Structure formats: structure tokens, C-alpha cells
Amino acid sequence: MVGLGRRAMFLSKILAVCPDFRVVAVCDSSPDLQSSATGAFPSAAFFSDYETMLDSRAVDAVWLATPMHLHPRQAVSALERDIHVLSEPMAGVTIEECRRLTLAAIRSGAVYMLAENHRYFPHVSIVAEMAHAGIFGTPFHARGEYLADMKQMGWTSEWLRRWKLGCPGISYGSPVLGPLLLWNSDDRVARVCCPTTGSHHRDEKGLLYAQDSATMLALTAKSCLWETRLDLVSNRPATPLRLELQGTHGCYESPRESCAGFGKIWVADDTLRRQFVPLESHLANFLPKQCLDTPPEVSGNHEAASVYFMVKDFMRSIRREIECPIGIHQAMDITLPCLVSQRSAEVGGFWLEVPDSRLWLSQGGYTSQLHMIWPQDATLIEPALPPGYRLLEYAERQMDAYVDLMASAGFEGVTRGVARGVEQTVLPNGFFLVEHKPSKKLVAAAMARHSPDPLHPYGGEIAWVAVHPDHRQRGLGKTVSTLAIARLMRAGYQRIYLKTDDHRLPAISIYLKTGFRPFLFEHGMEGRWRCIIEKLKIPDFPMVCQTPENPNLYP
């Protein structure tokens, strides 16, 4: 057990009745907590250093109940030693950390599971059984809200104040997204937008802090619309978890007052045509079998029972009896929409696409994408199209042709929905298309996007530069890239960058010829670029290195 806060004290009582494992070690950076650890876990050794505990080989698995910004680093350290990980939500606080965690989990021989216990609540499990049986028809809308007053906790907890209360957007979305993803199996959030209401709350020193309320709208890959509301500071009675599901044949609503009840449903062929009926009326047919084996120590307490069943599934996953129900990709399906919602909130609630972690391994297997930047002293070459081509201004009628172009150019997973999400961030007159006149086909494209990034604050991005394979080596990629750069420069951006992957050698060659320079921001990146230089057989070129003294260095 790693982290000995209030959560760990609650878990100690549940773990005592969980079968087939022992708590042999506890870890916390505060030696002052050793006495409380001894009381909660009397037979466990105490460690004040996490890496020392892992190196001791004393444990087969770790439960990370630490502050959320520590989860990805601690999980990776365990997975690299083939130690199983059960991590409290959220899985990470940045997309780059999530990439590293995902690749570490894929490469490890150990199990990674996100400890999202709300999906194990009895009413959530019952609704899942009914949804999978088609009782509600085809789901197309869902809503969830998590409302709790944590203002005073933010006064005393620095990490909670920063990572739960201090982030715009959805900082803690697992209680809602966990159940919704369970009910809508084989679906994932493809794009989100997230307006917020700002801040009206002051801390004990009278300073404004924390957002009031954020609402994330999400469109899924199957075109479902989900709403997620998070409010951790407003003055009101707590509603820890409120959920709704609407399908073509019926609907479900959970209790509003607490998460301890079962809620109500309505289905079209119900004898009471226009009246809800209690969900309990369907217990006999849809109660999961595991719920019949609840130990008396946790019976009657929905949260305690949900943790008990979650731990049982973690143990069954370790034994390979079942596929991990909230493995690394399911954890990313919960975490990534929330991280993207925070970016959306920062830029005024624009629609943004959500990465699919299942594609990350195919992107060269590296922990992060390559970045390149446009030097402010670089000379912009006048763009020119070869004969037989013409420049088009993007219009909605070209969406299908654009999606076809992206697929032909090797961009995986670019659907109409994903493309529309990206389109929301493109500058006016910043979407450049090239048409081949004889065939009337789109053959090249690029975007000039407003896309602030932790490495590039207030940055403008050259995005999705694509050229059809049949029309390469004709300068089309360089032309659309130059047009996008010029558009960002006219808009006043001083930081212009792009992201790419190691295997996209033709595109990287174009970027280098256009004037972009490699941006070195983490260990091992220079070696990746040296390998690219060798493959492209081009002369050496200058690189821009980020340093601790100058974390955002641009020439």
C-alpha cells in the first residue's frame, strides 16, 4: 500500500477481508505516519522511499493511493520491474505521461489496473447487465455528475488544490466515465468540449481559487453524446454520483440524493407505460453473480462492497483468469478525455479530439512524439504550386474527400467526428487544401491551429500535413506547410511548432527543408534524431535543446 492518507485507512478495513493476498509493505514519504501504518497494517514493513521498497522485491503488487500527479511515474517504476499495479484515478495528469505509462504497461509482464470502483456499485453493475442485454435498445445519450464540497481540503492539501481544484475542465472524471464506458461497451470518447463558469470562491487568505463548475460534452466513436459535470467547491449538499442513460428503447436514472440507492428505469414494453419502476424490480434477472458473494463485513456499504469486488477482479486478472476489466487502455479511455477537456477549457471550450492509446504503440513505440519548432529568424520561402494543381478553401462538402485523403496518407483513426473536433481549433482561413485538377481529387492538406501545449505555451501548431502517395515529390507538402506557417505568423504567433513520428520520414524531410528544427525536450531524443539523419542521408542540422535553466528555449 503506497500512500497512507485517509483513503488508505478506509481501504485497510476492506483489504482485511479480501482473499488470497497479504499487505506485506506500506510506503509513505512521511516517516511520521509509521505509527498509523502500524495500526492499520500491523504485519507490514514500513518504507519511506518508494524505489527502495520496489528494489527490495518484497511485493508482488502495489496499490497506489498517492496524490494523482505521482501515479504515472510510480506505476511505470513498478511495471518496469514486472510488479503489478492497482492505481487510484486518475492515471496521469499530462498526455505525455499517459503515453509513457501506456507503453510501459504494454511492454511489462505485469498487470496494470485503474482502481475505478464506481463501476462496481451494485446499481451500476445491474444497469450494465441490462444495457448489454439490449433492454434499453441502442444507447445514444448519457449524463453524469460528481458534486462534492472540497474547498477546505484544498486549503490544507497542496496537491489537491493544484491537481483537483486548480485545473480547468474535468480534473476528476473517473466516477462518471467509468460507469458510462461500462454501459457503452466497445465505445470511447472521440472528442470533447468543456466550457467552465470560472471561479467565485476564495480561500482562507481571501484569494480566488478553483473553478466553480465544468461541463464536458463528449462525442463517442459510436456517435453517442455524453455529458459530464464536475463541481468540487460549490455551496450545496453533496451529490457524489448521479448517472443517467438513454437508449432507443428505454432509460435509467440513478438516485439524486445519494449513491447508496438503486434508482429507476423505464422501458418501452413495460406494463406501466409512462411510469418509472424501481431498478430493484429487476434484481433477480440482472444482479451479477459476484454480488451474491458479498462478505458481511462490507455488505450494506456500496462503496466498501465496490472496492471488495474491484480487488477480486484485480487478483483474478493477475492469475490470468480474466482479462483485466480496467486495463491500461480502459484507464486511458477514462483519463484522456479529462486531460483534453482541460485544454478545451483553457481555449474557451473549443471541441478537441481525444487520442486513442491503442494507436500509440504503432507510432514508433516511443514514449512521446517528436517536436519541431519554427525559428523566429528563419526565412519563409514563397509558396508555389506546380502546374495541374490548385489551392482550395476548405468547405464542409469536402469532409468525406478530406477523410479519404488522410487515410491514404497513413493517418490512422481520422473519422469525420475526429476531423470536426480538430477543425474547431483551426484559425480562420487556416485550413489549406490542394486539388489535382485533372482528377478533381484532394491530394494535400495542412492546418494552422491554435494549440497551446505545456512545451509551447500560447503556441500555434502546423498540424496534419498530408500528401497523397501518388502525388509526392512535387513540393505539395512544402507548399501547404509554408502557407500554414505564414497564416500563424500573420496572426501574431511567436511560437510555431509541429508534432510528428519517427517513421514519417518523407514528412520530416519536408519540415527540415521548410526550415523547422528538431526540439530536444527529454532524454534520448537526440539519439532518435541522429537515427533519422542517417536514414534520410541528409547533412547535419541544428537542434534546439530545452534546458532546466531555459525550459522554453526558442532561437
Number of C-alpha atoms within 10 A of each C-alpha: 24 22 22 24 15 9 12 22 16 13 17 17 15 18 18 15 14 16 11 7 12 13 18 15 19 26 26 21 14 12 13 10 16 19 12 13 26 14 12 19 23 14 14 17 16 21 19 18 14 17 13 11 18 19 12 8 11 11 17 16 23 23 20 25 23 21 18 20 20 16 22 23 15 20 24 22 18 24 23 15 15 18 21 26 26 24 24 20 24 27 28 24 20 15 19 14 18 24 23 19 26 26 20 23 25 15 14 18 14 21 24 32 28 29 25 24 24 23 25 22 24 21 24 21 21 22 28 23 18 18 23 15 11 15 19 22 18 16 21 17 19 23 19 23 23 20 19 18 17 18 21 12 13 22 14 10 11 14 15 19 19 15 18 23 25 16 21 27 32 29 24 23 24 27 23 28 28 23 23 26 19 22 23 20 11 9 16 24 25 25 24 28 26 29 22 22 13 14 15 13 16 12 13 9 7 8 9 12 21 24 24 19 20 24 22 27 22 27 25 20 18 15 16 19 17 22 20 24 21 25 26 23 23 18 13 9 10 17 17 20 20 22 24 21 23 19 19 15 15 20 23 22 22 24 17 16 13 14 19 18 17 20 23 19 24 23 21 15 10 13 9 11 10 10 12 16 16 17 20 16 11 14 14 8 10 17 19 15 7 9 17 8 10 14 14 10 13 17 14 12 12 19 17 20 23 23 23 24 19 24 20 16 19 26 21 14 21 20 11 11 10 12 14 19 16 25 20 24 19 19 26 26 25 29 27 25 28 27 24 25 31 24 25 25 24 17 18 12 21 20 28 26 27 25 20 16 20 14 11 18 15 12 15 13 16 17 18 21 18 19 18 24 23 26 17 13 8 11 10 13 13 9 14 15 15 10 8 10 19 15 18 13 11 16 9 8 8 12 15 11 12 24 19 18 22 24 15 16 18 14 14 11 16 17 18 14 17 22 18 17 21 20 19 17 21 19 17 11 12 23 22 20 24 24 17 16 13 8 10 11 16 24 27 29 28 25 28 31 27 22 23 18 13 12 15 18 11 16 20 28 28 29 22 20 26 26 29 20 13 10 13 14 12 12 15 26 26 26 25 28 25 22 24 28 26 19 22 24 16 9 13 10 17 15 20 27 25 24 16 19 17 17 12 13 15 13 18 23 16 19 23 16 11 20 17 22 20 23 25 20 19 11 7 9 18 16 11 13 18 13 12 18 17 11 10 13 9 11 7 9 11 9 15 17 17 16 12 8 7 9 12 16 15 17 9
